Amino acid sequence: MTKKEKVNFVIKTLKEFYPTIPIPLDHKDPYTLLVAVLLSAQCTDVRVNQITPLLFAEADNPYDMVKLSVEEIKDIIKPCGLSPMKSKGIYGLSKILIEKHQGKVPESFEALEELPAVGHKTASVVMSQAFGVPAFPVDTHIHRLMYRWNLSNGKNVTQTEKDAKRLFPKELWNDLHLQIIWYGREYSPARGWNLEKDTITNTIGRQSVIDDYYKLKKS
């Protein structure tokens, strides 16, 4: 299979598996999405979705959020991990949204990445899911699968993002990044991986990855 054929196979298979694509993080607007994405760093989406209703019951907009202290935010979000850093980030970005952006989440990568605790990946998720701007946020699932599928060398997430954007059509980026995340969780996880159920890796996977899988299985 040529690289182009592999890419087309990935697109086709993911469309069959996920004709409608659920959004992993519960939110109602760009602000609540931004906060949820920030909380999801090194935390599962399931846990985030359990905690955000508690936080948003107190404050679901920047004006109410800054009425809370960093300590109060920290107590609510503690189960998400990294709460000292995340609580400062949520409070700090809420303050800046009020001071610089009339309380609205800005619709540009540059402005988003200037906010406290907001990196490129968080900005990409917000741009794609809140504003529909083509982006390809790379999380651990996408990074792992692009390597397993021999579509990227796996050196770092920056390179993986470049490769994904080069290989996949821009109009599909927003759907594909979510489809790959769901596929990675359900069929190609890091632990407890069953290659027989992983149609894509089984068909186009990197040979060394497949060989290692069977070696481990034998041992």
Secondary structure, DSSP 8 states (H G I E B T S, - for coil): --HHHHHHHHHHHHHHH-SS---SS--SSHHHHHHHHHHTTTS-HHHHHHHHHHHHHH-SSHHHHTTS-HHHHHHHHGGGS-HHHHHHHHHHHHHHHHHHHTTS--SSHHHHHTSTT--HHHHHHHHHHTT--------HHHHHHHHHTTSS--S-HHHHHHHHHHHS-GGGHHHHHHHHHHHHHHTS-SSS--GGG-HHHHHH--HHHHHHHHHHHH-
